[in-house]
Amino acid sequence: LTYSWATRSGPGVVMFSQNASNAAKSSTALFERPGTYVLEVIVRDVGSLAISSEVTVIVQPKLAILKIVPLRASVRVGQKQQFQVEATDQFAQVMPPPSLTWSASGGGSIDAAGLFLAGASAGGPFSVTATAGGITGAATVTVTPLPDNVPPKIEIVSPAEGDHLQNSWIFEVSATDDVGVAYVRFLIDGIDRGEASNSPWRINVDTRALSDGPHTFSAFALDA
């Protein structure tokens, strides 16, 4: 007997592993896309007598890949980032996203809709995953600090207004910032006299290198 397979109707091409042979009595069908197909088999004997039969096959899409968008995200502390998923089936066709389970490895929290809320501390990158039906998509998120728009505060501690200086003297300031002070530079009469990179913010000044008379002491700080 010879078994010949054919597609009578359907949304795509169907390939058969065996066809038009006796071995085709057991044949595997490979479908191009999901949908409803009508397949026919014609069985012929050596005398060319034939009989046919049809079968309806419904091919269901099956989740194959989950892609999280954006793949890499950067969000400031305390801010939000919406993640979405693009789902494709076994035929590489886009399909509606299934019910997902979201998780984040750190940096904040993520809700059931894929909305990530960054925590109070910068860091990362952290992993963000979405899982459904044993398939997992992954992305990363980095939490960055808020921009520092507040300048440091600085005040001269020593010398005081009107002080008379002799020999070696400590030029000291108080410097603070909401984030941190990187360094303080010290000036006398507008000329750079040195730098301090940690507290206490001070340098030693040899007043013998200065001319007699009044001088202007100033300093500036750079925030971290």
C-alpha positions in Angstrom: 0.0 0.0 0.0 1.1 3.6 -0.7 0.1 6.5 1.5 0.0 9.9 0.0 -0.6 13.0 2.3 -1.8 16.4 1.2 -3.2 19.6 2.7 -6.8 20.4 1.7 -7.0 23.7 3.6 -5.2 25.7 6.2 -3.4 29.0 6.9 0.1 27.7 6.0 2.3 25.1 4.4 2.5 21.6 5.9 5.5 19.4 5.4 5.3 15.6 5.8 8.3 13.6 7.0 7.2 10.6 4.8 4.9 10.7 1.8 3.8 8.7 -1.3 5.3 5.5 0.1 4.4 2.6 2.3 6.5 4.1 5.1 4.2 7.2 4.9 1.5 5.2 6.9 3.3 6.8 9.8 4.3 10.4 8.9 5.0 13.5 11.0 3.5 16.7 9.9 5.4 20.0 10.3 3.1 23.1 10.3 4.2 26.5 9.3 1.8 28.5 11.6 -1.1 28.0 14.0 -4.6 27.5 12.8 -7.1 24.9 11.5 -5.9 22.5 8.9 -7.7 19.7 6.9 -5.3 16.9 5.9 -6.1 14.1 3.4 -4.5 10.8 3.0 -5.0 8.6 -0.1 -4.2 4.9 0.2 -3.5 3.0 -3.0 -2.9 -0.7 -3.5 -0.8 -2.3 -6.2 -3.8 -2.4 -8.5 -4.2 1.3 -8.2 -7.5 1.0 -6.2 -7.6 3.9 -3.8 -9.5 5.2 -0.8 -9.1 8.5 1.0 -9.8 10.0 4.4 -9.6 13.4 5.9 -8.6 14.7 9.4 -9.0 18.1 10.9 -6.0 19.3 12.9 -6.1 22.4 15.1 -2.6 23.8 15.7 -2.4 25.9 18.9 0.2 28.6 19.3 2.7 27.8 22.2 4.8 30.3 24.0 8.4 30.1 23.0 10.2 33.4 23.7 9.6 36.2 26.2 11.4 39.5 25.4 11.4 42.2 28.0 11.4 45.8 26.8 13.5 47.8 27.5 16.3 45.2 27.7 18.4 47.6 29.8 17.0 50.5 31.9 18.4 53.2 34.1 16.2 54.8 36.7 16.9 57.3 39.5 16.3 56.5 43.1 12.7 56.7 44.1 11.5 56.8 40.4 9.6 54.3 38.4 10.3 52.3 35.2 7.6 50.4 33.2 8.7 47.1 31.7 6.7 45.3 29.0 6.9 41.9 27.3 6.9 40.9 23.7 5.8 37.2 23.4 6.4 35.0 20.3 5.2 31.5 19.7 6.9 28.4 18.2 6.5 29.8 14.7 8.2 33.1 15.7 4.9 34.9 15.4 3.9 37.6 17.9 1.2 36.4 20.3 -0.6 38.1 23.2 1.5 38.1 26.4 0.3 35.4 28.8 -0.1 35.9 32.6 3.3 36.8 33.9 5.2 36.5 37.1 7.6 39.4 37.6 10.6 39.6 39.9 13.6 41.8 40.5 16.9 40.8 42.1 17.4 44.1 43.9 17.4 47.8 43.7 13.7 48.2 44.4 10.4 46.3 43.8 8.3 45.3 40.8 4.6 44.8 40.7 2.4 42.3 38.8 2.1 44.7 35.9 5.9 45.0 35.4 6.2 48.5 37.0 9.6 48.8 38.8 9.9 51.2 41.7 13.5 52.1 42.5 14.6 52.1 46.2 16.5 54.8 48.1 20.0 53.5 47.2 21.8 53.7 43.9 23.3 50.4 42.5 23.1 47.7 40.0 22.7 46.5 37.4 20.0 44.3 38.9 18.1 41.5 37.1 14.4 41.8 36.1 12.6 38.7 35.0 9.2 37.8 33.6 8.2 34.1 33.7 5.2 32.2 32.1 4.7 28.6 31.3 8.3 27.7 32.1 9.7 30.4 29.7 11.6 33.3 31.2 12.6 36.7 29.8 15.3 38.8 31.4 16.4 42.4 31.5 18.6 44.6 33.7 18.0 47.9 35.6 20.5 50.2 37.2 19.4 52.6 39.9 21.2 56.0 39.7 21.4 58.8 42.3 19.4 62.0 41.9 21.2 64.9 40.4 23.0 67.0 43.1 21.8 70.5 42.5 22.6 71.8 46.0 26.0 73.5 46.3 28.2 73.0 49.4 28.1 75.4 52.3 31.5 76.8 53.5 32.5 79.1 56.3 35.9 80.3 57.4 36.7 79.2 60.9 40.2 80.6 61.2 41.5 83.3 60.9 38.7 85.5 62.1 38.0 89.0 60.7 40.7 91.4 62.0 43.1 88.8 63.4 46.8 89.7 63.5 48.8 86.7 62.2 52.4 85.9 63.0 54.6 83.0 61.9 52.7 79.8 61.1 48.9 79.9 61.1 46.1 77.4 60.5 43.7 78.4 57.7 40.6 76.4 58.5 37.0 76.3 57.2 33.8 74.4 57.9 32.4 72.7 54.7 29.2 70.7 54.4 27.1 69.3 51.6 23.9 67.1 51.3 25.9 64.5 49.3 29.5 65.0 50.3 32.5 67.4 49.9 35.2 66.2 47.5 37.8 68.8 48.5 38.3 72.4 49.6 40.8 74.9 48.0 42.3 77.8 50.0 43.1 81.2 48.6 44.9 84.3 50.0 44.4 87.4 48.0 42.9 85.3 45.2 46.1 83.1 44.9 45.7 79.3 45.4 47.6 78.3 48.6 46.6 74.6 48.9 43.9 72.0 49.1 42.4 69.7 51.7 40.6 66.5 50.6 39.1 65.5 54.0 37.9 66.9 57.2 39.1 68.8 59.2 39.4 71.2 56.2 42.6 73.1 56.9 46.1 74.0 55.7 49.1 75.6 57.4 50.0 79.1 56.3 53.4 80.6 56.8 52.5 84.3 57.2 56.2 85.3 56.9 55.7 84.8 53.1 53.0 87.5 53.1 53.6 91.2 53.1 52.7 93.3 56.1 49.2 94.7 55.9 45.6 93.3 55.3 45.0 90.2 53.3 41.9 88.5 52.0 41.3 84.9 52.9 38.8 82.9 50.9 38.0 79.2 50.1 35.7 77.2 47.9 34.4 73.6 48.1 33.5 71.1 45.4 30.8 68.6 46.2 31.2 64.9 45.7 
